[in-house]
Amino acid sequence: MTESNEFNSQSYNSHSDHYKDYAPGGEKEQHSKTWFEADTVDAWRHKRMYSALDPILNAEPDAKWLTVGDGRYGTDAKYILDQGVDAVASDISDLLLKEAQSAGFISQFSRQNAESLTFKNSEFDYVLCKESFHHFPRPFIALYEMLRVATKGVVLIEPNDRFYPHSFTRYLFTSAIRMVISFFSKGGSRHTFEESGNYVYSISKREIEKAALGMNYGTIAFKGCNDFYQYGAEFEKISSNGKIYKKIRSRIKLLDVLTKLNLLDYGMLAVVIFKIKPSENLINNLQQDGFEVIDLPKNPYVGKSGP
């Protein structure tokens, strides 16, 4: 086995095993039980991100979805199911997914390695990967696999790569922020690694654009949002007087202001890579929801005969 393959196997095992701490009897069982609850501050945070799916869910209620990296009881699939749309949850570990199905939280699940899905080509209409792409050892292999099993498109909701600002003012501002963070802590590094050994792979519009162009897809869509996490958000119920709730909301508002002033890019990015041209109804839904819908140039050489 090569060194690369050994690292991949190590990463897969590490991510699969970490769910044991959240299972019944595990050290973090109390934490994981909050994922079933819909009225916590943390649930509110995730619902803000899930709302990026609404334009598609509303336009295509008969679509079939697969969620990838959804091992937290299938909470991604749960959001889709709650909108009356079919969804299958999948993760490299089915430890918590079994429990979720037994509790009636989700209907279907499958144990899957995102980088080697066992599903047939075009078995689902859409595939969702939320906040898991950046955990994979070879994320773009996983992206190609998700595109393979999707008929219509793939949705990613992931941390946005803010180390390459799109404007000079953003560059100056983010550089200054990084210098301050680096001075007071270790959080200002351009490169972040997980305890499992994985590099934290944030996405960018340009990388997604190139991936879509490379596979000759014609339409992509982007929508940014800001988020902030505070430890304890899982345990606090939503209340106008909640200490953590107020802190998170104020931080998000500050980030929104900085984004509108063009000083900072969004912290999270929702991406849709369409394999086929979306309907006008869906395009309108996306645009009304704040998505930027982009028609990519056609490859002039595809379909041509030889010289």
C-alpha positions as CSV (number, residue, x, y, z in Angstrom):
1,M,0.0,0.0,0.0
2,T,1.4,3.4,-1.0
3,E,1.8,6.2,1.5
4,S,-1.1,8.1,-0.1
5,N,-3.4,5.1,0.2
6,E,-2.3,4.6,3.9
7,F,-3.2,8.2,4.6
8,N,-6.6,7.9,2.9
9,S,-7.4,4.7,4.9
10,Q,-6.3,6.4,8.1
11,S,-8.6,9.4,7.4
12,Y,-11.6,7.2,6.6
13,N,-11.1,5.2,9.8
14,S,-10.6,8.3,11.9
15,H,-13.8,9.9,10.6
16,S,-15.8,6.8,11.0
17,D,-14.5,6.1,14.5
18,H,-15.2,9.6,15.9
19,Y,-18.9,8.9,15.9
20,K,-18.4,6.4,18.7
21,D,-18.0,9.3,21.1
22,Y,-21.5,10.5,20.1
23,A,-23.2,7.1,20.3
24,P,-25.1,5.9,23.4
25,G,-22.6,5.5,26.2
26,G,-20.0,7.7,24.5
27,E,-18.4,10.7,26.0
28,K,-20.4,13.2,23.9
29,E,-23.7,11.4,23.9
30,Q,-25.4,14.4,25.7
31,H,-24.1,16.7,22.9
32,S,-25.3,14.5,20.1
33,K,-28.8,14.2,21.5
34,T,-29.3,17.9,20.9
35,W,-29.1,17.2,17.1
36,F,-32.6,15.8,17.3
37,E,-33.9,19.1,18.7
38,A,-35.3,21.8,16.4
39,D,-35.5,24.7,18.9
40,T,-31.8,25.2,19.9
41,V,-29.6,28.0,18.9
42,D,-27.4,25.6,16.9
43,A,-30.5,24.2,15.1
44,W,-31.3,27.8,14.1
45,R,-27.8,28.3,12.8
46,H,-28.1,25.2,10.5
47,K,-31.6,26.1,9.4
48,R,-30.2,29.4,8.1
49,M,-27.8,27.4,5.9
50,Y,-30.3,24.8,4.9
51,S,-32.6,27.5,3.6
52,A,-30.4,27.7,0.5
53,L,-32.0,24.5,-0.6
54,D,-35.5,26.0,-0.6
55,P,-35.6,27.3,-4.2
56,I,-34.8,23.8,-5.5
57,L,-37.1,22.0,-3.0
58,N,-40.0,24.3,-3.8
59,A,-39.5,24.1,-7.6
60,E,-39.0,20.3,-7.7
61,P,-40.9,18.6,-4.9
62,D,-40.8,15.2,-6.6
63,A,-37.0,15.1,-6.8
64,K,-35.0,12.4,-5.1
65,W,-32.0,13.5,-3.0
66,L,-28.9,11.9,-1.5
67,T,-27.1,13.5,1.3
68,V,-23.3,12.8,1.7
69,G,-21.4,13.1,4.9
70,D,-24.6,13.2,6.9
71,G,-23.6,11.1,9.9
72,R,-25.1,13.4,12.5
73,Y,-28.3,11.4,12.6
74,G,-29.0,12.4,9.0
75,T,-29.9,15.9,10.0
76,D,-29.3,17.2,6.4
77,A,-31.8,14.6,5.0
78,K,-34.2,15.4,7.8
79,Y,-34.5,19.0,6.6
80,I,-35.3,17.8,3.1
81,L,-37.8,15.2,4.4
82,D,-39.5,17.9,6.5
83,Q,-40.2,19.8,3.3
84,G,-42.0,16.8,1.9
85,V,-39.2,15.7,-0.4
86,D,-37.6,12.3,-0.6
87,A,-34.0,11.9,0.7
88,V,-31.5,9.2,1.6
89,A,-28.9,10.0,4.2
90,S,-25.4,8.6,3.8
91,D,-22.1,8.7,5.7
92,I,-18.9,6.8,6.1
93,S,-20.4,5.6,9.4
94,D,-23.9,4.4,9.9
95,L,-23.7,4.2,13.7
96,L,-25.9,7.2,14.3
97,L,-27.9,6.8,11.1
98,K,-29.2,3.4,12.4
99,E,-30.4,5.1,15.6
100,A,-32.0,7.9,13.6
101,Q,-34.0,5.6,11.5
102,S,-35.1,3.5,14.5
103,A,-36.4,6.7,16.1
104,G,-38.3,7.7,12.9
105,F,-36.1,10.7,12.4
106,I,-35.1,9.7,8.9
107,S,-36.6,7.1,6.6
108,Q,-33.6,5.7,4.6
109,F,-29.8,5.6,5.0
110,S,-26.8,4.0,3.4
111,R,-23.2,3.6,4.6
112,Q,-21.1,5.2,1.9
113,N,-17.5,6.4,1.4
114,A,-18.0,9.8,-0.4
115,E,-15.0,9.2,-2.6
116,S,-16.3,5.8,-3.8
117,L,-20.1,5.8,-3.9
118,T,-21.7,2.4,-4.6
119,F,-24.8,4.0,-6.3
120,K,-25.5,3.7,-10.0
121,N,-25.0,6.6,-12.4
122,S,-27.7,9.2,-12.2
123,E,-29.5,7.3,-9.4
124,F,-30.6,10.5,-7.7
125,D,-31.8,13.9,-8.9
126,Y,-29.7,16.0,-6.5
127,V,-26.9,15.3,-4.1
128,L,-26.3,17.5,-1.1
129,C,-23.0,17.8,0.8
130,K,-23.1,20.2,3.7
131,E,-20.0,21.0,5.8
132,S,-18.4,17.7,5.0
133,F,-16.6,18.4,1.7
134,H,-13.8,20.1,3.6
135,H,-13.3,17.0,5.8
136,F,-12.6,14.6,2.9
137,P,-8.9,13.6,2.2
138,R,-9.6,13.9,-1.6
139,P,-12.6,16.2,-1.8
140,F,-12.7,16.6,-5.6
141,I,-12.8,12.9,-6.1
142,A,-15.9,13.0,-3.9
143,L,-17.3,15.8,-6.0
144,Y,-16.9,13.8,-9.2
145,E,-18.6,10.9,-7.5
146,M,-21.5,13.0,-6.4
147,L,-21.9,14.4,-9.9
148,R,-21.8,10.9,-11.2
149,V,-24.8,9.7,-9.2
150,A,-26.8,12.9,-9.7
151,T,-29.1,13.5,-12.7
152,K,-29.7,17.2,-12.2
153,G,-27.0,18.6,-9.9
154,V,-24.9,18.8,-6.8
155,V,-25.3,21.2,-3.9
156,L,-22.4,22.1,-1.6
157,I,-22.7,24.3,1.5
158,E,-19.2,24.8,2.7
159,P,-16.8,27.3,4.2
160,N,-15.7,29.9,1.7
161,D,-12.0,30.4,0.9
162,R,-11.4,34.0,2.0
163,F,-7.7,33.9,1.4
164,Y,-8.1,35.1,-2.1
165,P,-10.3,38.2,-2.0
166,H,-11.9,39.5,-5.2
167,S,-11.1,43.1,-4.5
168,F,-8.2,45.2,-3.4
169,T,-10.1,46.6,-0.4
170,R,-10.9,43.0,0.7
171,Y,-7.3,42.0,0.3
172,L,-6.1,44.9,2.5
173,F,-8.8,44.3,5.2
174,T,-8.4,40.5,5.4
175,S,-4.6,40.8,5.4
176,A,-4.9,43.2,8.4
177,I,-7.3,40.8,10.2
178,R,-4.9,37.9,9.6
179,M,-2.0,39.8,11.0
180,V,-3.9,40.6,14.2
181,I,-5.1,37.1,14.6
182,S,-1.7,35.7,14.0
183,F,-0.2,38.0,16.6
184,F,-2.6,37.0,19.4
185,S,-3.2,33.3,18.5
186,K,-2.5,30.5,16.1
187,G,-5.7,31.0,14.2
188,G,-4.3,33.2,11.4
189,S,-2.6,30.6,9.4
190,R,-3.5,30.1,5.8
191,H,-3.4,26.4,6.3
192,T,-5.6,24.5,8.8
193,F,-5.5,20.8,9.6
194,E,-7.8,18.5,11.6
195,E,-6.8,16.1,14.3
196,S,-7.5,13.3,11.9
197,G,-4.7,14.7,9.7
198,N,-6.9,16.1,7.0
199,Y,-6.3,19.5,5.4
200,V,-9.4,21.7,5.8
201,Y,-10.3,22.3,2.2
202,S,-12.5,25.4,1.9
203,I,-14.1,26.1,-1.5
204,S,-14.1,29.1,-3.8
205,K,-16.2,30.3,-6.7
206,R,-13.3,30.1,-9.1
207,E,-12.5,26.4,-8.2
208,I,-16.1,25.4,-8.6
209,E,-16.3,27.3,-11.9
210,K,-13.3,25.5,-13.2
211,A,-14.6,22.1,-12.1
212,A,-17.9,22.7,-13.9
213,L,-16.2,23.9,-17.1
214,G,-13.8,20.9,-17.0
215,M,-16.8,18.6,-17.1
216,N,-18.6,20.7,-19.7
217,Y,-21.6,21.7,-17.5
218,G,-23.4,24.9,-18.5
219,T,-24.9,26.4,-15.3
220,I,-23.7,27.1,-11.8
221,A,-25.2,29.1,-8.9
222,F,-23.7,30.8,-5.8
223,K,-25.1,32.3,-2.7
224,G,-23.0,33.5,0.3
225,C,-24.0,33.7,3.9
226,N,-22.2,34.4,7.2
227,D,-22.2,32.2,10.3
228,F,-20.7,32.2,13.7
229,Y,-20.4,29.4,16.2
230,Q,-20.3,29.7,20.0
231,Y,-19.8,26.7,22.2
232,G,-23.0,25.9,24.1
233,A,-25.3,26.8,21.2
234,E,-26.4,23.2,21.1
235,F,-27.8,23.4,24.6
236,E,-29.4,26.8,24.7
237,K,-33.0,27.1,23.5
238,I,-33.9,30.0,21.2
239,S,-35.0,33.0,23.2
240,S,-34.7,36.7,22.6
241,N,-32.9,36.9,26.0
242,G,-30.6,34.0,25.4
243,K,-27.0,35.0,26.0
244,I,-25.5,32.8,23.3
245,Y,-28.3,33.5,20.8
246,K,-27.7,37.3,21.2
247,K,-24.0,36.9,20.8
248,I,-24.2,34.8,17.7
249,R,-26.8,37.1,16.1
250,S,-24.7,40.2,16.8
251,R,-21.6,38.6,15.3
252,I,-23.4,37.5,12.2
253,K,-24.8,41.1,11.8
254,L,-21.3,42.5,12.1
255,L,-20.0,40.1,9.4
256,D,-23.0,41.0,7.2
257,V,-22.1,44.7,7.5
258,L,-18.4,44.0,6.7
259,T,-19.6,42.0,3.7
260,K,-21.9,44.7,2.4
261,L,-19.1,47.2,2.7
262,N,-17.0,44.9,0.5
263,L,-14.4,44.6,3.3
264,L,-14.9,40.8,3.8
265,D,-16.3,38.0,1.8
266,Y,-19.0,35.6,3.0
267,G,-17.8,32.9,5.4
268,M,-20.1,30.2,3.9
269,L,-20.8,29.5,0.3
270,A,-23.8,27.6,-1.1
271,V,-23.0,26.2,-4.6
272,V,-25.1,24.4,-7.1
273,I,-23.5,22.7,-10.1
274,F,-26.2,21.8,-12.6
275,K,-25.6,18.9,-14.9
276,I,-28.6,19.9,-17.1
277,K,-30.1,23.3,-17.7
278,P,-32.4,24.2,-14.8
279,S,-36.0,25.3,-15.6
280,E,-36.9,29.0,-15.8
281,N,-39.0,28.5,-12.7
282,L,-36.0,27.2,-10.8
283,I,-33.8,29.9,-12.1
284,N,-36.3,32.5,-11.0
285,N,-36.6,30.8,-7.5
286,L,-32.8,30.9,-7.1
287,Q,-32.4,34.5,-8.2
288,Q,-35.3,35.7,-5.9
289,D,-33.5,33.9,-3.0
290,G,-30.3,35.8,-3.7
291,F,-28.4,33.3,-5.8
292,E,-26.1,34.4,-8.6
293,V,-26.9,32.1,-11.5
294,I,-24.1,31.9,-14.1
295,D,-24.3,30.4,-17.6
296,L,-20.8,29.1,-18.4
297,P,-19.3,29.4,-21.9
298,K,-19.7,26.3,-24.2
299,N,-16.7,24.4,-25.1
300,P,-16.4,25.1,-28.9
301,Y,-14.5,21.8,-29.5
302,V,-16.9,19.3,-27.9
303,G,-18.9,17.4,-30.5
304,K,-16.6,18.3,-33.3
305,S,-15.1,15.6,-35.5
306,G,-11.3,15.3,-35.9
307,P,-9.2,17.7,-38.1
